Amino acid sequence: VLCFVLLLLVIVPLFSLGISNHGLWSADEPRVAEIGREMAITGNWTVPMLNKKPFLEQPPLYYGLLALTFKAFGASDKVARIPSAVFAFLTVFLVFVLANTFFGPRVALLSGIILATGGEYYRVAHWVLVDSTLTFFVVASVASFAAGYVAESHQKKFFWYLLFYISCTLAFYTKGFIGIIMPAL
């Protein structure tokens, strides 16, 4: 419990501070935010649209989450970063749980802090990109597979492998086949 509290003391400020003090930066951020905004306005949850034309480069899951966030809090560049920050936080939490299960609380705390403070991971958590959501579902699928592999009863194995399948499916709906290929590797 102490290690988890320490992890929270590090990652809550890390992923919440600074996400609302600047506009959309990269070339991708405005495009991704606009797709989510159009999805929120039109209510078309199946086909992402950009400038009222189908945007079929990536599946709709992240854009749908972005649209839900816009509907809940209003459309702005500050609000657009919430899904990325939340999924980055959830991934660190998931890594903590997985490491705690296999290696104990000290390794879990260090694993969570190392992941959260990685430069590229921190950057992606503060940008409007699908990558933090993809990372979460890939880590969830690997964690589910590992839990299913070590489970002793057939019911627990079935539950964890089902969760593995669901996580892979959600990773696919986040960024396409890479969401299945990464856990398969």
Disulfide bonds with the S-S distance in Angstrom:
none
